Amino acid sequence: AGASVAVFDLDETAALETAEMLSAVGAVARVYVGDVSDCAQVDATWAAAASDMGRLDIVVNNAGVSFIGPPIVDTTDDAWHKSISVMQDGVFYGMRAAARHMIPQGSGSVVNISSIRGFSPNPGRIAYCAAKAAVLMMTRVAAGEWAPFGVRANAIAPGVQRTPMWDRDAANGVVDEEATLRVLPAGRMGVPSEVGQLVVYLCSNAATYINGACVTIDCALTAVPI
């Protein structure tokens, strides 16, 4: 959509693949390798991206991990802390670093990827649900703080998405794809490009009065619960 894209990922191979796909459609893309749960790395990378590309207009906080299955009594400290550090702390660090660039320039858009599990509980995913719920509230707080400076913050809550993470969980037997498909009103899972199109809209000039919102993209899964 005309943006130059900084790809920040712990997995350098995945980041390079993303950059190649962007380059194939004519976008300028640069790869930065790092861990969103490390605030120093986030601050340094946001500063580097702003310097390399001239400014920072959009930040999409999208990193995630998935631990499915253990009930609360069996959830390990490691799984809890890993989930919170990536999906809650990481979003906070990304938001804070973004604001430090965007507020002085008087413009910018932050989109945080939450989940329907931020408001629709899923037994066996206490840490995931807690982190995604926190993202929704952090987004609202940011929207209120930043609006006077021309900076917006919105969240997206995807439903069931066919991602590499989902495919790994399905292959390991921790999710039942056939059972999931039976309860999805559309009879299919979403795909990341559909979420991507929503991100582009929220960051565009067509959405300048949308701030503090959470847009659910689950094809009616939570609107018509089973």
Beta strands, then each sheet from edge to edge (+ up, - down):
strand 1: 5-9
strand 2: 29-33
strand 3: 58-61
strand 4: 108-113
strand 5: 151-158
strand 6: 214-217
sheet 1: 1+ 2+
sheet 2: 3+ 4+ 5+ 6+
end
